[in-house]
Amino acid sequence: MPIKTDSLEEPQLNLTPMIDVVFLLIIFFMVGARFTEEANDQKFEIELPTAAPVQIMSRTPDALVVVVAKNGTMTMRKKELSPEQLLQELRAAKAAYVDQAILIRGDGDGNYQAVIDVMNACHQAGIKKFSLAFKPTEVTSGQP
């Protein structure tokens, strides 16, 4: 009886095909799950309920500042505006927020008619909250 001198080969397990199959399964389930989410939203024909428009629950917006220069030009939001453009801007502000306030800053030595024109534009736009800006004078002792 001959004696075998060759050593037995150890069996080897090739993991590469198994890893490939696992990765393919992972990709399949990820893609399938994504399509399932989109399909769930469109699965049923539903009629959404209705409600009244939502009112903004934040604090009142800051007052818009209209600057009237000495020569009568009007500026709002760093744009020079004609009286017609100012009226359009004020109407848009009133439409965006019902209680919009306006602060009119007119030059002390400027054209008084231009300040009245801004006040008139506020009135035409339906804005009731407008005020004139001023710088308080310093009171010295002994004088009222």
Z-matrix of the N, CA and C atoms (Angstrom, degrees):
N
C 1 1.410
C 2 1.520 1 108.13
N 3 1.309 2 113.76 1 124.85
C 4 1.452 3 116.30 2 -178.07
C 5 1.533 4 111.07 3 -77.65
N 6 1.254 5 116.93 4 145.18
C 7 1.473 6 123.30 5 179.26
C 8 1.535 7 108.18 6 -97.25
N 9 1.302 8 113.74 7 130.82
C 10 1.457 9 117.86 8 179.80
C 11 1.519 10 109.12 9 -80.74
N 12 1.249 11 114.68 10 129.57
C 13 1.449 12 119.07 11 178.82
C 14 1.527 13 111.75 12 -104.44
N 15 1.318 14 116.24 13 -15.18
C 16 1.469 15 119.75 14 178.70
C 17 1.530 16 109.35 15 -74.48
N 18 1.312 17 115.20 16 140.24
C 19 1.475 18 118.63 17 177.35
C 20 1.516 19 109.50 18 -80.96
N 21 1.270 20 114.39 19 150.63
C 22 1.449 21 119.79 20 179.58
C 23 1.536 22 110.31 21 -73.30
N 24 1.332 23 114.37 22 139.01
C 25 1.471 24 118.11 23 177.04
C 26 1.517 25 108.92 24 -76.16
N 27 1.295 26 114.26 25 137.38
C 28 1.456 27 119.45 26 177.80
C 29 1.527 28 108.30 27 -80.09
N 30 1.297 29 117.06 28 137.52
C 31 1.465 30 118.03 29 177.79
C 32 1.536 31 110.31 30 -68.43
N 33 1.320 32 116.52 31 141.96
C 34 1.470 33 121.85 32 179.59
C 35 1.513 34 109.47 33 -118.30
N 36 1.271 35 114.10 34 144.61
C 37 1.472 36 120.52 35 178.83
C 38 1.518 37 107.81 36 -108.47
N 39 1.324 38 116.09 37 117.63
C 40 1.462 39 120.84 38 179.06
C 41 1.535 40 108.62 39 -86.06
N 42 1.336 41 117.35 40 113.94
C 43 1.469 42 122.23 41 -175.68
C 44 1.527 43 113.37 42 -89.53
N 45 1.290 44 119.28 43 -11.59
C 46 1.466 45 121.72 44 -175.46
C 47 1.521 46 112.49 45 -58.55
N 48 1.336 47 120.96 46 -49.19
C 49 1.469 48 118.56 47 179.44
C 50 1.531 49 112.52 48 -64.06
N 51 1.333 50 117.62 49 -34.01
C 52 1.456 51 120.27 50 179.83
C 53 1.536 52 110.58 51 -67.99
N 54 1.331 53 118.23 52 -39.39
C 55 1.467 54 121.76 53 178.14
C 56 1.521 55 109.66 54 -65.66
N 57 1.328 56 117.54 55 -40.19
C 58 1.460 57 120.93 56 177.36
C 59 1.525 58 110.97 57 -60.28
N 60 1.302 59 117.10 58 -43.61
C 61 1.464 60 121.09 59 -179.85
C 62 1.525 61 110.47 60 -65.25
N 63 1.319 62 118.54 61 -40.71
C 64 1.465 63 121.99 62 179.46
C 65 1.527 64 110.46 63 -63.72
N 66 1.336 65 117.83 64 -44.39
C 67 1.465 66 120.39 65 178.33
C 68 1.524 67 111.66 66 -63.19
N 69 1.323 68 117.44 67 -40.02
C 70 1.459 69 120.14 68 177.34
C 71 1.527 70 111.58 69 -63.72
N 72 1.332 71 117.20 70 -38.65
C 73 1.461 72 120.37 71 177.53
C 74 1.536 73 111.38 72 -65.77
N 75 1.319 74 116.07 73 -40.82
C 76 1.473 75 119.90 74 178.94
C 77 1.523 76 109.99 75 -61.72
N 78 1.335 77 117.13 76 -46.57
C 79 1.467 78 120.79 77 179.66
C 80 1.523 79 110.11 78 -62.33
N 81 1.325 80 117.15 79 -42.78
C 82 1.467 81 121.02 80 179.97
C 83 1.527 82 111.15 81 -59.48
N 84 1.327 83 117.40 82 -46.21
C 85 1.458 84 119.91 83 -178.22
C 86 1.531 85 112.05 84 -70.51
N 87 1.335 86 118.02 85 -34.42
C 88 1.463 87 120.06 86 177.29
C 89 1.524 88 110.89 87 -64.92
N 90 1.317 89 117.05 88 -45.68
C 91 1.462 90 120.54 89 179.63
C 92 1.527 91 110.12 90 -66.96
N 93 1.315 92 116.76 91 -42.51
C 94 1.468 93 120.56 92 179.06
C 95 1.509 94 111.96 93 -62.22
N 96 1.321 95 117.98 94 -38.76
C 97 1.460 96 121.08 95 179.28
C 98 1.525 97 110.38 96 -66.49
N 99 1.318 98 117.87 97 -37.48
C 100 1.464 99 121.58 98 -179.97
C 101 1.534 100 110.17 99 -64.60
N 102 1.312 101 118.59 100 -44.64
C 103 1.454 102 121.71 101 179.07
C 104 1.530 103 110.97 102 -66.89
N 105 1.295 104 117.30 103 -31.58
C 106 1.457 105 120.95 104 179.43
C 107 1.524 106 110.37 105 -67.26
N 108 1.328 107 118.02 106 -40.03
C 109 1.461 108 121.10 107 178.83
C 110 1.519 109 110.68 108 -61.85
N 111 1.331 110 117.48 109 -44.75
C 112 1.456 111 120.37 110 -179.18
C 113 1.519 112 110.97 111 -67.71
N 114 1.310 113 117.73 112 -36.75
C 115 1.461 114 120.85 113 -177.97
C 116 1.523 115 111.30 114 -70.64
N 117 1.339 116 118.73 115 -30.91
C 118 1.469 117 121.17 116 -178.76
C 119 1.522 118 111.51 117 -64.07
N 120 1.335 119 117.64 118 -35.29
C 121 1.461 120 120.26 119 -179.51
C 122 1.523 121 111.49 120 -69.94
N 123 1.306 122 117.70 121 -30.17
C 124 1.450 123 121.30 122 -175.65
C 125 1.525 124 112.48 123 -103.74
N 126 1.291 125 116.80 124 12.08
C 127 1.457 126 120.85 125 -174.47
C 128 1.522 127 112.29 126 -70.60
N 129 1.324 128 116.34 127 -38.09
C 130 1.448 129 120.68 128 -175.21
C 131 1.515 130 109.98 129 -117.32
N 132 1.304 131 116.12 130 140.74
C 133 1.454 132 121.24 131 172.17
C 134 1.523 133 107.16 132 -82.48
N 135 1.308 134 117.04 133 116.63
C 136 1.463 135 120.21 134 -178.78
C 137 1.519 136 109.46 135 -126.10
N 138 1.281 137 116.02 136 155.75
C 139 1.452 138 123.02 137 174.93
C 140 1.526 139 106.84 138 -107.07
N 141 1.331 140 116.71 139 115.73
C 142 1.459 141 120.34 140 -178.10
C 143 1.523 142 111.04 141 -69.86
N 144 1.325 143 117.67 142 145.36
C 145 1.465 144 120.14 143 178.20
C 146 1.528 145 110.84 144 -70.46
N 147 1.304 146 116.05 145 160.09
C 148 1.458 147 121.34 146 179.61
C 149 1.522 148 109.69 147 -110.15
N 150 1.323 149 115.13 148 156.59
C 151 1.466 150 121.19 149 178.18
C 152 1.523 151 108.35 150 -151.81
N 153 1.325 152 116.20 151 163.30
C 154 1.459 153 121.74 152 177.61
C 155 1.522 154 109.11 153 -69.24
N 156 1.332 155 117.45 154 154.61
C 157 1.464 156 119.57 155 177.92
C 158 1.527 157 110.87 156 -57.74
N 159 1.291 158 115.74 157 145.93
C 160 1.458 159 121.75 158 -176.40
C 161 1.529 160 109.83 159 -83.85
N 162 1.301 161 115.82 160 132.72
C 163 1.456 162 120.99 161 174.21
C 164 1.523 163 108.67 162 -86.83
N 165 1.305 164 116.05 163 144.12
C 166 1.458 165 120.65 164 179.16
C 167 1.522 166 108.35 165 -67.74
N 168 1.331 167 116.01 166 131.13
C 169 1.462 168 119.62 167 -177.65
C 170 1.520 169 112.02 168 -104.62
N 171 1.309 170 117.22 169 17.44
C 172 1.458 171 119.59 170 179.52
C 173 1.530 172 109.09 171 -89.34
N 174 1.298 173 115.04 172 176.75
C 175 1.459 174 119.11 173 179.87
C 176 1.519 175 109.26 174 -69.59
N 177 1.313 176 115.92 175 166.72
C 178 1.455 177 119.79 176 -179.14
C 179 1.534 178 109.51 177 -65.79
N 180 1.324 179 116.97 178 146.27
C 181 1.456 180 118.77 179 -179.87
C 182 1.525 181 110.81 180 -71.40
N 183 1.303 182 115.33 181 160.09
C 184 1.462 183 119.79 182 177.17
C 185 1.528 184 109.50 183 -64.13
N 186 1.304 185 115.06 184 154.09
C 187 1.459 186 119.62 185 178.75
C 188 1.528 187 109.44 186 -67.64
N 189 1.323 188 114.94 187 139.89
C 190 1.464 189 119.68 188 173.45
C 191 1.518 190 107.96 189 -76.62
N 192 1.308 191 116.64 190 137.73
C 193 1.459 192 121.43 191 -177.41
C 194 1.521 193 108.77 192 -103.49
N 195 1.324 194 115.40 193 123.69
C 196 1.467 195 121.71 194 174.48
C 197 1.523 196 106.51 195 -110.00
N 198 1.324 197 115.74 196 120.40
C 199 1.460 198 121.39 197 -178.56
C 200 1.517 199 108.45 198 -101.04
N 201 1.340 200 116.11 199 127.02
C 202 1.458 201 121.86 200 176.91
C 203 1.526 202 106.68 201 -110.14
N 204 1.335 203 115.29 202 114.52
C 205 1.464 204 120.77 203 -177.59
C 206 1.526 205 110.41 204 -77.03
N 207 1.323 206 114.79 205 172.69
C 208 1.458 207 121.29 206 -178.35
C 209 1.528 208 111.70 207 -59.72
N 210 1.339 209 116.24 208 -35.57
C 211 1.471 210 119.58 209 -178.60
C 212 1.533 211 112.75 210 -84.93
N 213 1.338 212 118.42 211 -1.09
C 214 1.458 213 121.67 212 175.88
C 215 1.521 214 114.90 213 99.74
N 216 1.330 215 118.11 214 -2.22
C 217 1.465 216 119.00 215 178.44
C 218 1.519 217 109.97 216 -72.31
N 219 1.337 218 115.15 217 143.10
C 220 1.466 219 121.74 218 -177.26
C 221 1.526 220 109.28 219 -108.79
N 222 1.321 221 115.76 220 135.96
C 223 1.459 222 121.25 221 -179.14
C 224 1.523 223 108.54 222 -131.52
N 225 1.342 224 115.08 223 134.83
C 226 1.459 225 120.81 224 174.81
C 227 1.523 226 107.04 225 -141.28
N 228 1.322 227 116.81 226 132.67
C 229 1.471 228 123.31 227 -178.51
C 230 1.526 229 111.29 228 54.95
N 231 1.327 230 115.79 229 41.33
C 232 1.460 231 123.88 230 177.45
C 233 1.522 232 113.42 231 63.47
N 234 1.343 233 116.68 232 22.91
C 235 1.465 234 121.72 233 175.92
C 236 1.517 235 108.61 234 -121.93
N 237 1.319 236 115.91 235 131.91
C 238 1.452 237 119.85 236 175.19
C 239 1.526 238 107.94 237 -78.83
N 240 1.336 239 115.75 238 130.66
C 241 1.458 240 120.89 239 -173.82
C 242 1.519 241 111.00 240 -125.36
N 243 1.327 242 115.36 241 147.05
C 244 1.457 243 120.74 242 170.16
C 245 1.531 244 106.96 243 -80.94
N 246 1.326 245 118.25 244 167.20
C 247 1.467 246 118.92 245 178.42
C 248 1.527 247 112.97 246 -58.31
N 249 1.344 248 117.53 247 -36.94
C 250 1.466 249 120.53 248 178.76
C 251 1.532 250 111.03 249 -67.09
N 252 1.331 251 116.71 250 -43.31
C 253 1.469 252 120.40 251 178.51
C 254 1.523 253 110.67 252 -64.69
N 255 1.333 254 116.36 253 -39.02
C 256 1.464 255 120.10 254 178.05
C 257 1.526 256 110.27 255 -61.89
N 258 1.323 257 117.31 256 -42.15
C 259 1.458 258 120.85 257 178.48
C 260 1.528 259 110.53 258 -61.89
N 261 1.314 260 118.09 259 -41.53
C 262 1.469 261 121.48 260 178.16
C 263 1.528 262 111.06 261 -63.40
N 264 1.333 263 116.58 262 -43.72
C 265 1.468 264 120.76 263 179.16
C 266 1.527 265 110.76 264 -63.36
N 267 1.331 266 116.59 265 -41.31
C 268 1.465 267 119.97 266 -179.81
C 269 1.528 268 110.99 267 -67.30
N 270 1.326 269 117.22 268 -38.39
C 271 1.468 270 119.70 269 176.71
C 272 1.523 271 111.18 270 -64.60
N 273 1.336 272 116.97 271 -39.61
C 274 1.466 273 120.30 272 177.72
C 275 1.524 274 110.57 273 -64.90
N 276 1.331 275 117.16 274 -40.07
C 277 1.465 276 120.78 275 178.19
C 278 1.528 277 110.52 276 -65.39
N 279 1.323 278 117.07 277 -39.53
C 280 1.464 279 121.39 278 178.34
C 281 1.528 280 110.59 279 -65.83
N 282 1.341 281 116.74 280 -37.66
C 283 1.469 282 120.40 281 178.80
C 284 1.522 283 110.62 282 -67.99
N 285 1.335 284 117.36 283 -35.33
C 286 1.465 285 120.99 284 -179.61
C 287 1.525 286 111.13 285 -72.55
N 288 1.330 287 116.61 286 -38.25
C 289 1.458 288 120.10 287 -179.78
C 290 1.521 289 108.63 288 -145.33
N 291 1.297 290 117.09 289 121.03
C 292 1.471 291 122.69 290 -172.30
C 293 1.526 292 111.98 291 -61.11
N 294 1.326 293 117.65 292 -41.74
C 295 1.466 294 121.11 293 -176.03
C 296 1.526 295 112.48 294 -97.66
N 297 1.324 296 117.30 295 36.41
C 298 1.467 297 120.87 296 -179.72
C 299 1.524 298 109.56 297 -63.39
N 300 1.327 299 116.12 298 134.42
C 301 1.460 300 121.68 299 178.99
C 302 1.534 301 109.01 300 -105.16
N 303 1.322 302 115.40 301 150.37
C 304 1.461 303 122.44 302 -179.70
C 305 1.524 304 107.81 303 -124.22
N 306 1.323 305 116.44 304 136.01
C 307 1.463 306 122.54 305 174.31
C 308 1.519 307 107.20 306 -113.26
N 309 1.318 308 116.63 307 120.10
C 310 1.470 309 121.75 308 -178.51
C 311 1.518 310 107.65 309 -99.82
N 312 1.321 311 115.64 310 120.23
C 313 1.474 312 121.80 311 178.59
C 314 1.517 313 107.65 312 -111.94
N 315 1.305 314 116.05 313 101.36
C 316 1.463 315 121.16 314 -179.49
C 317 1.512 316 111.16 315 -106.11
N 318 1.317 317 116.39 316 146.13
C 319 1.459 318 121.98 317 177.01
C 320 1.522 319 108.77 318 -65.98
N 321 1.323 320 116.71 319 135.75
C 322 1.464 321 121.49 320 -177.33
C 323 1.511 322 113.06 321 -62.57
N 324 1.319 323 118.06 322 -31.13
C 325 1.462 324 121.63 323 179.89
C 326 1.527 325 111.09 324 -101.95
N 327 1.326 326 116.44 325 11.91
C 328 1.460 327 120.59 326 -173.15
C 329 1.512 328 114.08 327 -85.62
N 330 1.318 329 114.41 328 -171.12
C 331 1.454 330 124.39 329 -178.07
C 332 1.532 331 108.87 330 -76.71
N 333 1.315 332 116.44 331 116.09
C 334 1.463 333 121.83 332 -177.80
C 335 1.526 334 111.09 333 -68.46
N 336 1.324 335 117.01 334 -31.79
C 337 1.466 336 120.99 335 -179.74
C 338 1.525 337 110.80 336 -62.33
N 339 1.327 338 118.30 337 -35.85
C 340 1.472 339 121.21 338 -179.71
C 341 1.525 340 110.39 339 -64.84
N 342 1.331 341 117.64 340 -37.29
C 343 1.469 342 120.78 341 177.52
C 344 1.525 343 109.73 342 -66.74
N 345 1.314 344 116.89 343 -40.85
C 346 1.466 345 121.07 344 177.37
C 347 1.527 346 109.96 345 -64.55
N 348 1.343 347 117.60 346 -36.54
C 349 1.469 348 121.06 347 177.83
C 350 1.531 349 110.57 348 -62.70
N 351 1.322 350 117.46 349 -39.41
C 352 1.462 351 120.72 350 177.64
C 353 1.522 352 110.34 351 -66.28
N 354 1.335 353 116.61 352 -42.44
C 355 1.460 354 119.94 353 178.09
C 356 1.537 355 110.65 354 -63.40
N 357 1.329 356 116.65 355 -38.69
C 358 1.457 357 121.23 356 177.91
C 359 1.536 358 110.56 357 -65.58
N 360 1.331 359 117.49 358 -39.57
C 361 1.469 360 121.16 359 177.52
C 362 1.526 361 110.04 360 -63.69
N 363 1.322 362 117.23 361 -38.85
C 364 1.469 363 120.73 362 176.45
C 365 1.525 364 109.76 363 -62.09
N 366 1.309 365 115.86 364 -43.51
C 367 1.474 366 120.00 365 179.88
C 368 1.530 367 110.61 366 -63.49
N 369 1.347 368 117.25 367 -44.22
C 370 1.464 369 120.95 368 -179.80
C 371 1.524 370 111.81 369 -65.28
N 372 1.331 371 117.45 370 -33.16
C 373 1.464 372 121.37 371 179.58
C 374 1.526 373 111.32 372 -78.63
N 375 1.327 374 117.64 373 -10.05
C 376 1.459 375 120.81 374 179.69
C 377 1.519 376 113.24 375 86.12
N 378 1.316 377 116.48 376 17.41
C 379 1.465 378 120.65 377 179.12
C 380 1.518 379 108.17 378 -89.73
N 381 1.328 380 115.34 379 120.19
C 382 1.463 381 119.96 380 -176.85
C 383 1.529 382 112.17 381 -98.43
N 384 1.322 383 116.50 382 -17.94
C 385 1.467 384 119.81 383 -177.60
C 386 1.525 385 109.23 384 -101.52
N 387 1.308 386 115.95 385 92.89
C 388 1.456 387 120.17 386 173.06
C 389 1.517 388 108.20 387 -137.75
N 390 1.323 389 114.67 388 150.35
C 391 1.456 390 118.86 389 -177.86
C 392 1.520 391 109.39 390 -144.41
N 393 1.328 392 114.73 391 160.84
C 394 1.455 393 121.72 392 179.23
C 395 1.525 394 108.73 393 -102.13
N 396 1.310 395 115.60 394 131.63
C 397 1.469 396 120.41 395 179.27
C 398 1.526 397 109.04 396 -83.70
N 399 1.327 398 115.55 397 145.07
C 400 1.457 399 120.90 398 176.13
C 401 1.513 400 108.92 399 -149.82
N 402 1.308 401 114.87 400 160.93
C 403 1.458 402 120.80 401 177.25
C 404 1.513 403 107.13 402 -107.57
N 405 1.340 404 116.56 403 119.51
C 406 1.475 405 118.34 404 -177.72
C 407 1.536 406 110.94 405 -66.95
N 408 1.323 407 115.06 406 143.09
C 409 1.452 408 119.76 407 177.08
C 410 1.521 409 109.38 408 -82.13
N 411 1.289 410 115.37 409 150.74
C 412 1.461 411 119.03 410 178.92
C 413 1.523 412 109.05 411 -78.59
N 414 1.313 413 114.52 412 134.17
C 415 1.456 414 120.03 413 -179.29
C 416 1.526 415 107.98 414 -95.29
N 417 1.319 416 115.49 415 124.91
C 418 1.453 417 119.65 416 176.75
C 419 1.523 418 108.81 417 -91.69
N 420 1.306 419 117.33 418 154.01
C 421 1.468 420 120.23 419 -177.93
C 422 1.518 421 110.50 420 -66.07
N 423 1.298 422 114.99 421 139.75
C 424 1.459 423 120.95 422 178.54
C 425 1.512 424 113.00 423 93.92
N 426 1.341 425 117.68 424 -14.59
C 427 1.470 426 119.93 425 178.50
C 428 1.518 427 109.33 426 -115.05
N 429 1.329 428 116.02 427 146.42
C 430 1.473 429 118.41 428 -179.27
C 431 1.502 430 112.34 429 -73.88
